[in-house]
Amino acid sequence: MFEGLNLGEMGKMMEQMQAKAQEMQEQAKKVEMSVKAGGGLLQVTANGGGEVVDVVIDDSLLEDKESLQILLISAFNDLNAMVEENKKSQALQMMGGFAH
């Protein structure tokens, strides 16, 4: 069942995958993604690691707490989806690199 399986090579491959994953995580933090809500009255920016790095709120929203809360929730959810999609894309690229 395990004939021809070289555990040493498999271990090296796992180490390479871990190193590549770490490198990709570091690179992801350099990528920034932004979403706008409320016709541009609110903008939220995060890095590829999912950390929010900037929030821009138009002054007109400061007097309407309920609208601001709704727009923030929407923007954070959209941004989270973008970050997750980016992570999936990077994972597929990484796996493609090992398939060759």
C-alpha positions, 0 to 999 in steps of 0.5 A, spaced: 500 500 500 505 504 501 510 502 496 515 507 493 512 512 498 518 516 500 517 519 507 523 523 507 521 527 500 514 527 503 517 531 509 520 536 505 514 537 501 510 539 507 516 543 510 516 547 503 508 548 503 508 551 510 514 556 508 510 558 502 504 558 506 507 563 511 510 567 505 503 568 502 500 570 509 506 576 509 505 578 502 497 578 504 498 583 509 501 588 504 495 587 499 489 592 501 482 591 499 476 597 500 469 597 500 464 603 499 457 603 502 452 608 502 454 611 495 461 612 497 459 616 504 463 610 508 469 606 506 473 601 509 479 598 507 483 591 510 489 588 508 489 581 505 490 578 512 483 581 514 485 586 519 481 593 518 487 598 516 482 604 515 475 607 516 473 613 512 466 616 514 463 622 511 461 627 516 453 627 514 453 620 517 455 622 524 448 625 525 445 618 523 447 613 528 442 608 525 444 609 518 452 609 520 451 602 523 447 599 518 453 601 513 458 599 517 455 592 518 454 592 510 461 594 509 465 589 514 461 583 511 462 585 504 470 586 506 470 580 509 467 576 503 473 579 499 478 577 504 476 570 504 475 570 496 482 572 496 485 567 501 482 562 497 485 564 490 492 564 494 491 557 496 489 555 489 495 558 486 499 555 492 497 548 491 498 549 483 505 551 484 506 544 488 502 540 482 508 542 477 
